């Protein structure tokens, strides 16, 4: 059983391009910038397939499009919400 996510392919492509710019990014991780201070976090690329993270990606697409000048994905939420979501993903 499969499903299509038309926008996710562009985001993944943008994420791969952005993560290739980050010299200190480990293989399998990408940089995201979160919160008002644009704090940088390194997340596993496996998060890109999780529905709760895809919601964040959709919000990022709505707010920023596919242009992320910081060199990584910019996630439009507070650090607190980001930590809450990623801690749930870590437990899965």
Secondary structure, 3 states (H helix, E strand, C coil): CCCCCHHHHHHHHHHHHHHHHCCCCCCCEEEEEECCCCEEEEEEHHHHHCHHHHHHHHHHHHHHCCCCCCCCEEECCCHHHHHHHHHHHHCC
